[in-house]
Amino acid sequence: MPGDKSITHRALMFAALAPGVSAIDGALTAHDARSTAAVLRRLGASISPLRPGASVAVRGLRRLQRCAETLDCGNSGTTIRLMLGILAAHRFPSRLTGDASLRRRPMGRVTEPLDAMGAHTELGSAAGLPITIRGGVLRPLEWSLPVASAQVKSALLLAGAIGRVSVTLAEPGRSRDHTERLLLAFGFTVQRHRDRLVMLPTGSILPFDLRIPGDPSSAAFLIAAALLAERGDARIERVGLNPSRTGFLEVLSRMGATVASTNVSASAGEPVGDLVVRPAQLVGTTVLRDDVPGIIDEIPMLACLAARAHGTTRFEHVGELRVKESDRLGLLVRNLVAIGANAAVDGDDLIIEGTDVPFAGRAITGGDHRIAMAFTVLGTQRGQRITVDDPACAAVSFPGFADTLAGLFGRRP
Ligand code: S3P
């Protein structure tokens, strides 16, 4: 599996802030990870090229250096939001932008609390990108997050950790906790009291060696392909099994699939293991509001699987999908209907009625990697005729996706 995208962004950022040389193995080499590396290089860190199979060497600085040019975050929401947190604690101005998809995504959810901490942000025209941020002397923050977002949470924790002030957050749901785990490893205090998260700046970021696990969100596409297959089984090795990322396995188990984990061990503060999966006849389920943060990136694939399950699947309160790399809610329904499935939106809920009619038609990705991979996987089932308008955009998070998928079916790439 390609390296975990969320952990790769964070590892590169922490390494860039550690005075000395860090080594990162198993890093994701996809476009999004390269966006983070490129931004950090512009700010003074030295980072070796991100190449499959190569360890990444990072020479960091205790403080990043001013860059007069605009920093391009590409398609990556994690890059821009986490970098805003880091730059909030640096007393110079920076300007950040991204591609057309990133320019339509909400940034106020990060800039408002950073301004409350003492940074100065200025959004571009129509409240979008580019953003200018001038870091300041920060104040402790107590903030109630309007959405359960790991990107927003991480931006604020990073601002506090680097600006050396405490951060207390009330969260409406549990999102992935990779930033908290890394902060703990560097001696920061991170405590959770029910829905409140408290970070005290007791640690310091020092050079480290880290091996990054495979990305469970990318593994989800191969698991789905194996579930839809007619026979055989698939073993997917060294997948990250952090409980804040494996919600899709719980949903799949409610849908009647068995995905077994073996060889589970801990690697640099994160659980990893192998997953074994066999074809299954799925049944519909209900996904509740509390499930959503833990499966946020897996909903496109789960929705496509639901189209093949017996009965109805309801994903409740998934309005957040509208502001992902594309309007995923809109595109999922549009594409599912276009290929002959039954899907509808009811307020913020997504409802899918399973069917076994053969699907045929064209899925529009809107440049969204996960929409592209979900419909490509659905098209691997025997008897389907699904085309995807831009399969290449999978490279945003999963380099070599088409070859890996073909390999799963025993076909040489
Ligand atoms: C991520 C958090 C999630 C997720 C994204 C990666 C992260 O976004 O969708 O792919 O690495 O923190 P939100 O924080 O917007 O939910």
Residues whose N, C-alpha, C, O or C-beta is under 5 A from the ligand:
A	BS01	S3P	S6 T78 A148 S149 A150 Q151 V152 I296 D297
